[in-house]
Amino acid sequence: MIKRKILITGASKGIGLAIAKKLSSKYELILHASKPESFTFEIPDSHILCADFSDPNQLTAFCKQLKKEHGDHLYGVINNAGLTFDNSLIFQSEKDIDKMIQVNLKAPIMICKTVMKIFNLNKTGIIINMSSVVGETGNAFQSVYAATKAGLVSFSKSLAQEAAALNHDHNIRVISLSPGFIETDMTLNLPETEKEKYLKMIPSRRFGQATDIANYVSFLMSDEAAYVNGTNIHINGGLL
Ligand SMILES: NC(=O)c1ccc[n+]([C@@H]2O[C@H](COP(=O)([O-])OP(=O)(O)OC[C@H]3O[C@@H](n4cnc5c(N)ncnc54)[C@H](OP(=O)(O)O)[C@@H]3O)[C@@H](O)[C@H]2O)c1
């Protein structure tokens, strides 16, 4: 049986790597990171496609290569790559602001633009855009990061509606996912006092693991989740 092909961006570590491990037995994976050296492991039956999304030229080349090499059989995309530079807006450099917008928001938008053409022709496909709890709650010292994540929520809802407007008879789903506090490199260096503050706000009384997100993504990719569309899903142990 031919396996469905799925692109996972930011698959070298953290949430993206956990998703890649979870999906690897069922799907043919296209794994992305900013550079090939970021991959320190091998996943059988997978392809590597790298690009630093903060560089607009690399993003354009990535989208072209994705379409050329994998366009025909692409079934799913998980736009997971992301970065943050936590700082007061007053002191945030324009370079860091541009980087967060380019990697967290522009890259998913351009990848969706590329794959929606394919999905509209095939009348099937699924996109999961990785947002964040702070896209809804906001967070001090993450104003630009939070804005990019909030943008992904309305972008995903709009795209789901657009797919329906273009195709009456279709099975294209666009969903955003909002993880809470997940223990990865992204949260590793937060001060202990910050971590303790968050923990008190989480009813499940633990931080999330990358596998908590991967397990849910696996469900969303499956046909059992066929009626989940055009919405934002929180996975945060109750932190809101
Ligand atoms: N951890 C959390 O608590 C949390 C909560 C809510 C939402 N999220 C979101 O979940 C996603 C994954 O987060 P994570 O915690 O797993 O982060 P992570 O461990 O830091 O991994 C980030 C991934 O994104 C890739 N990436 C970073 N900068 C890039 C760039 N300029 N161009 C291309 N790829 C780039 C990295 O590739 P390289 O290895 O090549 O750098 C890596 O694969 C992000 O979108 C994040 O905003 C995380």
The ligand as a Gaussian input file, in Angstrom:
#p B3LYP/6-31G(d) Opt

LIG

0 1
 N        7.762000      24.346000      23.769000
 C        6.662000      25.001000      24.071000
 O        6.347000      25.189000      25.252000
 C        5.741000      25.488000      22.984000
 C        4.498000      25.992000      23.375000
 C        3.627000      26.456000      22.404000
 C        3.985000      26.423000      21.069000
 N        5.200000      25.932000      20.716000
 C        5.516000      25.921000      19.278000
 O        5.793000      24.597000      18.866000
 C        6.742000      24.607000      17.796000
 C        7.909000      23.694000      18.146000
 O        8.505000      24.185000      19.335000
 P        9.612000      23.365000      20.172000
 O        9.376000      23.694000      21.588000
 O        9.650000      21.952000      19.729000
 O       10.934000      24.164000      19.696000
 P       12.449000      23.667000      19.513000
 O       12.728000      22.451000      20.314000
 O       13.272000      24.891000      19.737000
 O       12.501000      23.259000      17.939000
 C       12.323000      24.257000      16.970000
 C       12.367000      23.654000      15.577000
 O       12.155000      24.737000      14.636000
 C       13.258000      24.807000      13.730000
 N       13.643000      26.192000      13.440000
 C       14.004000      27.152000      14.326000
 N       14.394000      28.261000      13.669000
 C       14.277000      27.990000      12.342000
 C       14.555000      28.730000      11.161000
 N       15.075000      29.972000      11.197000
 N       14.311000      28.141000       9.961000
 C       13.830000      26.890000       9.914000
 N       13.569000      26.135000      10.983000
 C       13.796000      26.678000      12.194000
 C       14.432000      24.137000      14.463000
 O       15.364000      23.657000      13.500000
 P       16.967000      23.680000      13.821000
 O       17.198000      22.547000      14.780000
 O       17.622000      23.482000      12.507000
 O       17.248000      25.012000      14.450000
 C       13.716000      23.030000      15.232000
 O       13.546000      21.913000      14.420000
 C        7.149000      26.076000      17.603000
 O        6.404000      26.632000      16.546000
 C        6.760000      26.719000      18.925000
 O        6.494000      28.094000      18.770000
 C        6.089000      25.456000      21.644000

